[in-house]
Amino acid sequence: MKKNLILIGGGHAHMTALENISRFVEKGYKVTVIGPSFYHYYSGMGPGMLGGTYTPSDIRFATRDVVCKQGGLFVKDYVTRIDPAAKTVQIAGGQSLAYDVLSVNAGSYVSMQDVPENAENIYPVKPIEKLMEAAEKLKILFKRKKAVVTIVGGGPSSAEVAGNIWQLAKQTKQNMPEIKILAGSRFMARFPESVRCRVSSILKTRGIRIFENGYVEKVTAESVLMASGELLSTDFTFLASGVKPSKIFEASGLPVGPDKGMLVNRYLQSVKYPDIFGGGDCISFKDRPLDKVGVYAVRQNPVLLNNLFAQLEGTPLQGFNPGPEYLLIFNLGANHGVLKKRGIVFSGKTAFWIKDYIDTKFMKKFQAIEKTL
């Protein structure tokens, strides 16, 4: 009887496994990939898509086509629960799928708690594909009036979104908006002063205002209520208040880490259920906390591929080493970036060009898979 391999999500950590589905199939394994979209959008280029530097097709990978052309099965749906005892995955459509080995790359989300339902002008920064819709609405808004655009959150996402909204408005050549970042008590708090100053300087030079005088209590279509009681008017709001791992693991009773991500050992394997693996933003690495950045998901690719085969075939597992400090570059729009690598920090067009080169090369590598199958 064929063994079943199920991959939840087509994100960064699963790219190499997706590229090698034909190898699993040739060995007699059945491969099923479950995802909410036929495409996977690369989050590192999402702000650039919002600003108009990239088109949607520049930053996406045709997950369904890659899976199906290699003999795998693609199921467009959301996973609601994993039953590790029965070794099944429950999807929103009601179907239950059995697995022998499971790998989860379900990503992360931005909480929309206390946001009115059907609010057409409030967008989380994830999922990335929603930024396409937001960009089109902003273009219409900028032509109609001098709008107030608010970004809730004080991290890198808020900086990149703000900078690229400014770029989008400049390209629209209509009314320039008032852009506000509500950053809590400190903007870019976990970064060195050398990085904070450069990011703040670029944004402030463009007239983007950064508020560090309190936290947001509630968001509505027309206003943002601060914890202090102050009410700020807004026409369009982005929520960039930090990402959280998928809710699947808590709903399934799997062991989770402090951030509620699936707790995995050095083999990227559930600490309790050896047939479940995972990577990317949705896991909590037991050995040490990992930042929610794509570079770790990319580094996890070969380890996950090796260990999925190993678990299916009963061969030794490979440990994951997070590696050295990663290169960090923020895209602040208008072909400007801020780069940090160890003690080196600089900003300007060169920083953006380096990011653009790395990101474009990464996408072209995996987009090429679609054309060679």
Secondary structure by P-SEA (a helix, b strand, c coil): cbbbbbbccccccaaaaaacaaaaaaabbbbbbbccccccccccaaaaaaaccccccccccaaaaaaaaabbbbbccccccccccccbbbccccbbbbbcbbbbcbbbbbbccccccccccccccccccaaaaaaaaaaaaaaccbbbbbbccccaaaaaaaaaaaaaaaaacccccbbbbbccccccccccaaaaaaaaaaaaaacbbbbccccccccccccccccccbbbbbcbbbbccccccccccccccccccccccccccccccccccccccccccccccccccccccaaaaaaaaaaaaaaaaaaacccbbbbbbcccbbbbbbbcccccccccccccccccaaaaaaaaaaaaaaaaaaaaaaaac
